[in-house]
Amino acid sequence: MTDAVEAFLTANAFTRIPYRVYTDPDLYGAEQRGLFRGPVWSFVGLELEVPKTGDYKTNFIGDTPVVMVRADDGINVLVNRCAHRGNLVCFKNSGNAQHMACVYHNWTYGLDGKLQGVPFRRGVAGKGGMPEDFNPADHAMPRLRAERYCGLVFATFSENAPPLSQYLGATMRENIERV
């Protein structure tokens, strides 16, 4: 920090937000947990953005990348990260796919986030591969609770969040319904 910046911050200490508020990693982590991963619902997108099976749209909840995808049985919201190495699975903002695949090692997921395929799972010529006890069910893309309200899609990381209708409350539901 330069002397001029430090002098400015010191002179305005009672009227300015302390700089550390913007740079403290512990505070940042606490904000992410409290504002986005607690018992709260976050707006993810509009139902009409994913009208057909396989349509998807990417977004963020806080700093976590998510993908909203239309499956045969409804809309799923998944953490947009491969369970293997954490890479993004969907790179485009939107599109249509019958399955999702990580570009790093080509792990393939269904529209519900369940792991469908692992290349060379059994190795090649008796070498390599996944351990014998490898269970694909343990390596799905994390699936968030998702609910729709008047065409809006919301998701939450929390099992303790109240139902969306209750969370929104009567006034907000009335405002949404009016629009």
N, C-alpha and C positions, 0 to 999 in steps of 0.2 A: 504494500500500500504506500502510495507517495505521501510526502509530508503535507501537501495541499489537501489531498483527500482526507487524511487523518484529521487535519485542522478543521475542515468543513464538518466532518462527522462529530467531532468533539464540540464544536460551537453550536451544533444543532441537535445535541443529544436529547433534549427534552421535547423536540418537535418532530423528530425523525425516527423511523423504525430502525432499531440497531441492525447494522449490516449482517451480523452473524445469523439473524433470523432467516436470511436468504441463503446462507451457505452451510449451516450446521447440518451434517448428515443425520444425526440422531433426531433432530426436530423434523427433518424431511420425512424420515421413516415413520415417526409418530403421526404426522399429518396423513400419510398414505394409509396407515392402518385405521386411523380414526375417521377420516373423511370418506374413504373409498372401500375399505375392507370390513368395516364395522357393520352393525345391523341397519344398513342403509340401502336404498335402491338407487341405481344410476340409470339414466336414460341412455339407451344404446342406439336406437334407430327407429325407423318407421317400418311397419309390416310391409307396406307397399314397395319398399326398397328390395325386398326379397320375395317376389311373387311366385316364382316357380321352384320346384324341388331342385336343389343344388345351387340356387342363387345364394350368394354371400356378400357381406359388407363388413369391412374391418373398421375398428374404432379403438378407443382406449377408455379404460376406467382408471382414472388416476394415471399412473405410469405403466399400467399393465395392458398390453395389447390383447384385444379380444376380437372374435369373429362371430357375427350373427349369421346363422345359416339356416335356410329352409330345408327341412327334411320331410319325408312322407308324412310323419306324425306331428308336424308343427315346426316351431322355430326353436333352435338351440343357440345358446350363447356359450362359447368355449374360450378358454385362455388360448390365444394364438401363439402357442409355443409347443415345439416338439418335446415329448416326454424324454427323449434320449439325450439331447445336448442343449435343449432350450432355444433352438433357432426358431425364427418365425416360420410358420407353415404357409400362411397366405400373405403374399407380398403385395398383390394388387389391392387397390381400395375396394374393388367389387368385381364380381364375375360369376361364373357358373361352373361347377365341378361336380362330378359324381362321387369323388373322393378327394381327400386332401393329402398331399405328400410333402414331406420335408425335403428340401433340396440338398441337405448335408449328407444324409445316409439313406434317403428315400424311404423312411418309415412312412407307411400309408395309413390314413385314418378314415373312418366313415363319417358321414354327416352328423353322427351323434358323438363324435370324438373318440370312439373306441378304436384301438389299434387293430388294424386288419392285416397288415403285412410287414415283415422285416426281411429285407434282402439277406441272403446267405445266413438265415437263422440257424441252419444246421451246419454251416461252414462249407468248405470246398475240399473235396478229396480227403475227408476225415480231419481237416484242420480248421481251427477257428470256430466261429459261430457263437450262439448264445448258450448260456449254461442250461443243463437239462431241466432245471426247475423254473426256467423262464416262463412267466405267465403273461400273455398279452393283456389280459384284463387288468393287470397292475400298472399298465403303462399307457393309459388313455390320456388324451388332452383334458385337463380339468374342465368340468362342466359346471357352469353357474346356474343358480336358480333363476329362471326367467319367467316373466309374466307380461301379458299384453293388456293394455287398457286403451280403448277407443283408437286402436291402430298404432299406439305407441308401444315400443318394446323396452322394458326395463330389466335389469339383472342385478343380482346381489351375490357377493361371496359368502354371506353369512347365513347359516342355518337358523340363527336367532332373529333375523329380521321378521317383522310382522308381515302378514299378507299385504300385497301391494295396495289394495283398496284401502285398507286400514292405515297404512303408512302415508298415503296421499292425503287422507282426511276428506271430510265432506266439502269444504270450501274449494280445495284444489280439484277434486273430482268434478265439482260443478263447473269450474272454470274450463277444465279440459273438455267436458261434455258440450259446453256452449260453443267451443271452437270446432 
